Every structure is written in structure tokens, then in C-alpha cells.
Amino acid sequence: MDLKSKIRVIEDFPIQGISFKDITTLMKDKVAFKASVDMIINNLKEKDIDHIVGPEARGFLFGAAAAYGLGVGFIPIRKPGKLPSETSIIEYDLEYGTNSLEIHKDAIEKGDKIAIVDDLLATGGTMIAAADLIERLGGEVVAMEFLIELESLKGRERLEKYYINSLVKYYK
């Protein structure tokens, strides 16, 4: 299936010069959404993972669906203040400023094999932070799966020590 044809591209959103990839059109198409989740599942089924981690918020959508399909647990990584129990937090740099992510400290046990699933690989900053959180807790990141990769932003290069798969690639 041509997933790219199911993604709406909106130029100059949210600001001038950005070519926004709107996945809501893919998700509302039951065949395309199922096909994309099935592709992620098929790519991960031989990886012997224990859990899928999904970063807030769109990582929840694809990550939880893939976890269900694989019969493994789903662990959310959230913005600060959203998780009710004791957390581990990481602050990371953005192009203009910083951001933070957190995970429950008891979410991952030493030796757990983890796949991170998200909608988009751009610069890789969020994925580096997510992987660092997982590794601090003793988990092993065995795969990163993305619906979309923006190749011009070279996130893959920053994550070269990890296995990466993306279903749809855009240069811009």
C-alpha cells in the first residue's frame, strides 16, 4: 500500500517554511491505518521485544496499537507532570530552547528489550532523549520504528547506533 498517498501535506504550517505531514488522513482511512500498524508489527515480530515505548502524543497512537498486535506491554513517555508515580526525567535541547520527557521509574526492568515507536523521525532529539531514559532504567533499545522520516533533518545519523525503520520518507 502507498501510505504516502494517504498523508496530507500542508505547506507553511504551523509557520512559514514548514511542510507539515498530517497523519490524521492516514489514520481515518481504516485500510491505511491497519496497513501501517501491520507493517510496524511485521518489522518488530522477530526482534524479541518485551515492551513498546511511545513518546507523547502520537507515539501513543501507533505504539499502543503495535504493542497490542505483538502481545507486549506499552509504556508511555510523557511531558513533565503527566505521570502520577515517581519518574525519571530528561531535559534535551531543541533548535530554539529545551524540552523535557519523563517515564515512570518502575516502567522498565534491567534487561528489558524495548522498541520505540513514534509517528515521525525529524532531528532525532526526542528519540535520543527517549533512548537515554530507557537505558538509564536498564532497558535495551533494540529498534526504533517510525511512520514518517524527514530525511533532510538527518535524525537517522544521530541515532546510528540503533536499528531504525521508517515506513514513509520525505526529503523536505
C-alpha positions in Angstrom: 0.0 0.0 0.0 1.2 3.5 -0.8 1.0 5.1 2.6 2.5 8.4 1.4 -0.6 9.0 -0.7 -2.7 8.8 2.5 -0.8 11.6 4.3 -2.0 15.1 3.8 0.8 17.7 3.3 0.1 21.2 4.5 2.6 23.8 3.4 3.6 26.7 5.7 2.0 25.1 8.8 2.5 25.8 11.7 4.8 28.5 10.4 6.2 29.8 7.1 8.6 27.3 5.5 7.4 24.2 7.3 5.9 21.4 5.2 3.6 19.7 7.8 2.8 16.0 7.4 -0.7 15.5 8.6 -1.3 11.8 9.6 -4.9 12.3 10.6 -5.9 11.5 7.0 -4.0 8.2 7.1 -5.5 7.3 10.5 -9.1 7.9 9.4 -8.6 5.5 6.5 -9.2 2.1 8.1 -7.2 0.2 5.5 -4.2 2.5 5.6 -4.1 2.7 9.4 -4.3 -1.0 9.7 -1.7 -1.5 7.0 0.7 0.9 8.7 0.4 -0.7 12.1 0.7 -4.2 10.5 3.9 -3.1 8.8 5.3 -2.0 12.2 4.3 -5.2 13.8 5.8 -7.3 11.0 9.1 -5.5 11.3 9.2 -6.0 15.1 7.9 -9.5 15.5 11.3 -11.1 15.1 13.0 -8.6 17.5 12.0 -10.5 20.7 10.9 -7.3 22.4 9.3 -7.0 25.9 7.7 -3.6 25.6 7.0 -0.8 23.2 7.6 2.7 24.3 5.7 5.5 22.7 6.5 9.2 23.2 3.7 11.6 23.8 1.4 12.0 21.9 1.4 10.4 18.5 3.7 7.7 19.6 0.8 6.5 21.8 -1.4 6.0 18.7 1.0 3.7 16.7 2.9 2.3 19.7 -0.1 1.1 21.6 -1.7 -0.5 18.5 1.6 -2.3 17.7 2.0 -3.4 21.3 -1.5 -4.9 21.2 -0.7 -6.7 17.9 2.5 -8.1 19.3 1.1 -9.1 22.6 3.6 -7.0 24.5 3.3 -4.2 27.0 3.1 -0.5 26.2 4.9 2.2 28.1 4.3 5.9 27.6 6.9 8.6 27.8 5.2 11.8 28.6 5.8 15.5 29.1 6.6 16.6 32.7 3.8 16.4 35.3 1.6 13.9 33.4 2.7 10.7 35.1 1.3 10.0 38.6 4.1 8.0 40.2 7.9 8.5 40.7 9.6 9.4 37.4 12.9 9.7 35.7 13.2 12.9 33.7 15.5 14.1 31.0 15.9 17.6 29.5 17.1 17.9 26.0 17.9 20.7 23.5 15.6 21.8 20.7 16.7 24.1 17.9 15.4 27.1 20.0 15.2 26.1 23.6 14.8 22.9 25.6 12.1 20.3 26.3 11.7 17.5 28.8 10.4 14.0 28.9 9.7 11.6 31.7 9.0 7.9 32.3 7.9 6.0 35.4 11.0 4.7 37.3 9.4 1.3 37.6 8.3 1.0 33.9 11.4 -0.9 32.7 13.4 -3.6 34.4 17.1 -4.3 33.8 17.5 -6.3 30.6 14.1 -5.5 29.1 14.2 -5.3 25.3 12.4 -2.2 24.1 11.2 -0.9 20.7 10.4 2.8 20.5 7.5 3.6 18.1 6.6 7.1 17.0 5.0 8.9 14.1 7.9 11.0 13.0 11.7 11.0 12.9 13.0 14.5 12.3 16.2 15.7 14.0 16.3 12.7 16.4 16.4 14.8 19.6 13.3 13.3 21.1 14.5 9.8 20.3 17.9 10.3 21.8 16.2 11.6 25.0 13.7 8.6 25.0 16.5 6.1 24.5 18.6 7.7 27.2 15.6 7.4 29.7 15.1 3.7 28.7 18.8 2.9 29.1 19.1 4.7 32.4 16.5 2.3 33.7 18.4 -0.7 32.4 16.4 -1.3 29.2 18.0 -2.2 25.9 16.6 -0.3 22.8 16.5 -2.9 20.1 14.5 -1.0 17.5 13.0 2.4 16.6 10.0 2.4 14.2 8.6 5.5 12.6 5.6 6.1 10.3 7.5 9.1 8.7 11.1 10.1 8.3 12.2 13.6 7.3 15.5 12.6 5.7 16.8 16.2 5.2 16.9 16.7 9.0 19.3 13.8 9.4 17.9 12.3 12.5 19.0 8.8 11.4 22.6 9.9 11.5 22.3 11.0 15.2 20.8 7.6 16.0 23.2 5.4 14.1 23.8 3.0 17.0 20.2 1.9 16.8 18.2 -0.2 14.4 15.8 2.3 12.6 12.9 1.6 10.2 10.6 4.2 8.7 7.6 3.4 6.5 7.4 6.7 4.6 10.3 9.0 3.7 10.2 12.7 2.7 13.2 14.8 1.9 11.6 18.0 3.0 
